[in-house]
Amino acid sequence: MYGVETFVHPEFQGSGVGGRLMQARADLVRRLNLRGIIAGSLIAGYGAVAEQMTAEQYVQAVVAGARFDPNLSKQLSKGFKVRNLIPQYTDDLRSLNWGVAILWENPDYQPPQPVKTADDILSVDFGAAPPDAGSVSAAGS
């Protein structure tokens, strides 16, 4: 499943709406047996420290738990992993336009079973006798 930014109206931030939206996505991925969720995430706190570190250093610090990002830290706590930086992700001064691609892998994912093809079915030798054909007796004999 692919997701883009999900924003919660400021009047409802901090009330658990964002967490419930993320949980609903994960529940849907599990129900549909999808491999996971790939999404974009704004690194909303980067602009405040950009003169001290690069975007890559900032993300590394957030991932390591040494720094809190108001957006990315929450997603990491839900099991998302950072895949890569995205320059010019959006027009947002808080992040200086930086974002990251994040991935959540469905722990319940079950790969589909291989489907038999016509070649698989046609390769069966219907003329061969079953292995124990001689030991089968007819009823009543």
Backbone hydrogen bonds, N-H to C=O, Kabsch-Sander energy under -0.5 kcal/mol:
donor,donor_aa,acceptor,acceptor_aa,energy
3,G,38,I,-2.5
7,F,5,E,-0.5
12,F,9,H,-2.6
13,Q,9,H,-0.7
13,Q,10,P,-0.7
15,S,12,F,-1.6
17,V,12,F,-0.6
20,R,16,G,-2.1
21,L,17,V,-2.2
22,M,18,G,-2.3
23,Q,19,G,-2.3
24,A,20,R,-2.3
25,R,21,L,-1.9
26,A,22,M,-2.2
27,D,23,Q,-2.8
28,L,24,A,-2.2
29,V,25,R,-2.5
30,R,26,A,-2.4
31,R,27,D,-2.6
32,L,28,L,-2.5
33,N,30,R,-1.2
34,L,29,V,-2.6
37,I,104,W,-2.7
38,I,1,M,-2.7
39,A,102,I,-2.6
40,G,3,G,-1.0
41,S,100,V,-2.4
43,I,98,W,-1.3
44,A,42,L,-1.1
46,Y,43,I,-1.8
47,G,94,R,-3.2
48,A,45,G,-0.7
49,V,46,Y,-1.8
50,A,46,Y,-0.7
50,A,47,G,-0.5
52,Q,49,V,-2.0
53,M,49,V,-1.2
58,Y,54,T,-2.3
59,V,55,A,-2.5
60,Q,56,E,-2.4
61,A,57,Q,-2.2
62,V,58,Y,-2.3
63,V,59,V,-2.9
64,A,60,Q,-2.2
65,G,61,A,-0.6
65,G,62,V,-1.0
66,A,61,A,-1.9
67,R,61,A,-1.3
73,S,69,D,-1.4
74,K,69,D,-0.5
75,Q,71,N,-1.4
76,L,72,L,-2.6
77,S,73,S,-1.9
78,K,74,K,-0.8
78,K,75,Q,-0.6
79,G,76,L,-1.7
80,F,75,Q,-2.0
81,K,103,L,-2.5
83,R,101,A,-3.5
84,N,101,A,-1.0
86,I,99,G,-3.3
89,Y,86,I,-0.8
89,Y,97,N,-2.3
90,T,97,N,-1.0
92,D,90,T,-1.0
95,S,92,D,-0.8
96,L,92,D,-0.7
97,N,92,D,-2.0
98,W,95,S,-1.7
99,G,86,I,-1.6
100,V,41,S,-2.2
101,A,84,N,-2.8
102,I,39,A,-3.0
103,L,81,K,-2.7
104,W,37,I,-2.7
106,N,35,R,-2.7
109,Y,106,N,-1.4
121,I,117,T,-1.9
122,L,118,A,-3.0
123,S,119,D,-1.2
124,V,121,I,-1.2
126,F,124,V,-1.1
128,A,125,D,-0.9
133,A,130,P,-1.8
135,S,132,D,-1.3
136,V,133,A,-0.9
141,S,138,A,-1.7
